[in-house]
Amino acid sequence: MPKKILVLGGGVGGVVAAKRMAERLRGRVDAEITIINDTDYYLLPPLLVNIALGDIEPSAAQLPLSLLGKRGVKFVKAKVTKIDPDNRVVETDQGKFNYDYLLASLGVDFDFQSYNLGVGYHNFTLEGALKLKEALRSFSGGRVVLFTPEPIYRCGVYPFEMVSQLDTIFRKRGIRDRVEITLIHPFERPIQPLGPEAVKITEETFARKGIRYIGGAKPVTVDDKEKVVVLSNDKVKYDLLIVVPPARLPKPFEGTPLVADTPMGKWTAVNVYTGRSLKYDDVYLPGEHSMPYIGLPTAGVPVHFTALASAAAISGELLGEPVDPAQITAMACALDYGDFGMMFNCDVKLDLNNNKAMWIGSCYSILTSPLGRLIKDLFYKTWLATTM
């Protein structure tokens, strides 16, 4: 009987892991790899910004998951509804699936209910990006507010990039003098986790571009009737509201033993070195839903490397070979500020005793230049082109 490896999620973590395991195991071990996703395509999330800003069409950010078939990976389009690790069963809207190994990378759920965020525009889904694209296209002036109520959300640098890119776009359209841009964020100073160099560059950029930053914000709600963002000590008016939804635990994990309480909420609990569940040796969880637990950002780069580590651990067990998971040692962060770009690197050290990845305080600039925008573009295009 072939070993059944079930991969949940057709995003960065699931696709990277499925591809790596197929490369390692095919022709060497009798294994059956199945990937389950609720859409039939892979979508690179960072490119949703480019879709919203009208730079690319959706097709340029997608790949069909059926391409994994050439590597012997079976694709099933289904929505995961429940995970039962005690009985090695995953329930979906298309039936139940058993496994010998489970690798789940289900991203995060976006919370648009809290703070009444559902009344704003966003680009965290394809549908949302297309709606924001139309809103920006018809916008001719007024107050633009980008509201980030909580510190844990997908892609930590996004709000700082977005307001800077909007400034550039409005200047090109000749309406910048009729637009006010405000970023509301929980960090006291912009882009704080990347360190003082990034903070200095960003504050200088905001000052030059005339972007207002409200840091250390304590959010209350969005009053869509009065068109104001209500903070504990202020009210900020808007004509166009763009929101950043807080990241939440995906529903299939709720109520399972895979989850642990942390000071930052409920997240899946894993080993920082391999992404393996702390309670089940046959379950690996290299998704955004595990990153807060081990101290990494909810972003594609740490998910990518953790997924590779999980894939290496599973492959090593099946092959009977000792394998170095090669977990993340550095994170590259590419930023587009509209008229220039930046590349930052953060060195990562794994504290195995405390099961944490340590990176804050170790970030530094590699490049600050208009060329940085091209490098970021190439970075993501290469990532997409080599995914399958």
Secondary structure, 3 states (H helix, E strand, C coil): CCEEEEEECCCHHHHHHHHHHHHHHCCCCCEEEEEEECCCEEECCCHHHHHHCCCCCHHHHEEEHHHHHHHCCEEEECCEEEEECCCCEEEECCEEEECCEEEECCCCEECCCHHHHHHCECCCCHHHHHHHHHHHHHCCCEEEEEECCCCCCCCCCHHHHHHHHHHHHHHHCCCHHHEEEEEECCCCCCCHHHCHHHHHHHHHHHHHHCEEEECCCCEEEEECCCCEEEECCCEEECCEEEECCCEECCHHHCCCCCEEEECCEEEECECCCCCEECCCCCEECCCHHHHHHHCCCCCHHHHHHHHHHHHHHHHHHHHCCCCCCCCCCEEEEEEECCCCEEEEEEECEEECCCCEEECCCCEEEEEEECHHHHHHHHHHHHHHHCCC
